[in-house]
Amino acid sequence: MNATRVITPEEVAALKEKSDLLTANVAKIIRGKEGAVTKILTTLLAGGHVLLEDLPGQGKTAMAKALAFSIQGAHSGAQGEDHAVF
């Protein structure tokens, strides 16, 4: 098991800056979902998985693709479902 360490204020500031840049980049594609992007980033940084649930046509896949592109990651979604997983 890895030892836990306290991060410095400089590391927090750098992470905040990167988070803001990612959120702004995704916001170029998806408007009004900044809160969701922040929650997704927090979950991914913690090593978790994300399930996006919403009505069809609300931008789940576009948000997942924009975020994956922004972090140079991969996106996998369940086509035809009312959610996307990545």
Secondary structure, 3 states (H helix, E strand, C coil): CCCCCCCCHHHHHHHHHHHHHHHHHHHCCCCCCHHHHHHHHHHHHCCCCCEEECCCCCCHHHHHHHHHHHCCCCCECCCCCCEEEC
